[in-house]
């Protein structure tokens, strides 16, 4: 059973920090600090090939000791490493969940104050839309000639 916030499972969004939290949730608290740098190294390499090498080393080292943690890592791994397919300057934006977490925090903050105003699904969607419009997101420029840009345009 996970010891930390591993109930917050993430799949398909490239959220490496949440995935690391999930994996560490299956490791005893006393060992988490020593394992975390090795786990983090998988997500902070210069290429997917190097990340795969770090992953193989991590799996070999910990699969016998913490099989559930390794299984958790492997479960969402492809989704978490998707950012390597994009141009390097976009990795940080894709890899983290800051934008998503900020959006949910704003919706949660406003919905608590206005709970009585939600009479139906449409009123809820209207508030959600208003929150999204009020947030300022940093745009990621994507020139067509940049390697990997075709992948972004297909999404």
WOBELGI-V24585 format. One record per residue. RES is the residue in one small letter. SS is DSSP state (H for helix, E for strand, - for the rest). NEAR is the number of other C-alpha atoms within 10 Angstrom. Layout:
res->(RES	RES)
ss->(SS	SS)
near->(NEAR	NEAR)
This chain:
res->(x	x	x	x	x	x	x	x	x	x	x	x	x	x	x	x	x	x	x	x	x	x	x	x	x	x	x	x	x	x	x	x	x	x	x	x	x	x	x	x	x	x	x	x	x	x	x	x	x	x	x	x	x	x	x	x	x	x	x	x	x	x	x	x	x	x	x	x	x	x	x	x	x	x	x	x	x	x	x	x	x	x	x	x	x	x	x	x	x	x	x	x	x	x	x	x	x	x	x	x	x	x	x	x	x	x	x	x	x	x	x	x	x	x	x	x	x	x	x	x	x	x	x	x	x	x	x	x	x	x	x	x	x	x	x	x	x	x	x	x	x	x	x	x	x	x	x	x	x	x	x	x	x	x	x)
ss->(-	-	-	-	-	-	-	-	-	-	-	-	-	-	-	H	H	H	H	H	H	H	H	H	-	-	-	-	H	H	H	H	H	H	H	H	H	H	H	H	H	H	H	-	-	-	-	H	H	H	H	H	H	H	H	H	H	H	H	H	H	H	-	-	-	-	H	H	H	H	H	H	H	H	H	-	H	H	H	H	-	H	H	H	H	-	-	H	H	H	H	H	H	H	H	-	-	H	H	H	H	H	H	H	H	H	H	H	H	H	H	H	H	-	H	H	H	-	-	-	H	H	H	H	H	H	H	H	H	H	H	H	H	H	-	-	-	-	-	-	-	-	-	-	-	-	-	-	H	H	H	H	H	H	-)
near->(9	16	13	16	13	19	12	11	13	17	15	12	17	24	25	25	17	19	25	20	19	23	26	27	21	21	23	13	12	8	10	16	12	10	14	15	10	14	21	15	14	23	25	17	15	11	13	17	11	15	19	15	13	20	21	12	14	17	20	12	12	14	14	10	12	16	14	18	21	22	15	19	20	16	13	19	18	13	18	26	22	17	23	22	15	17	15	13	9	14	18	11	15	20	21	18	17	13	15	11	11	12	16	15	12	15	18	13	11	14	16	9	9	12	10	8	11	14	9	8	8	10	12	16	12	12	17	18	12	11	15	15	10	9	12	8	9	8	6	9	8	15	10	11	8	10	13	16	16	14	11	12	9	6	5)
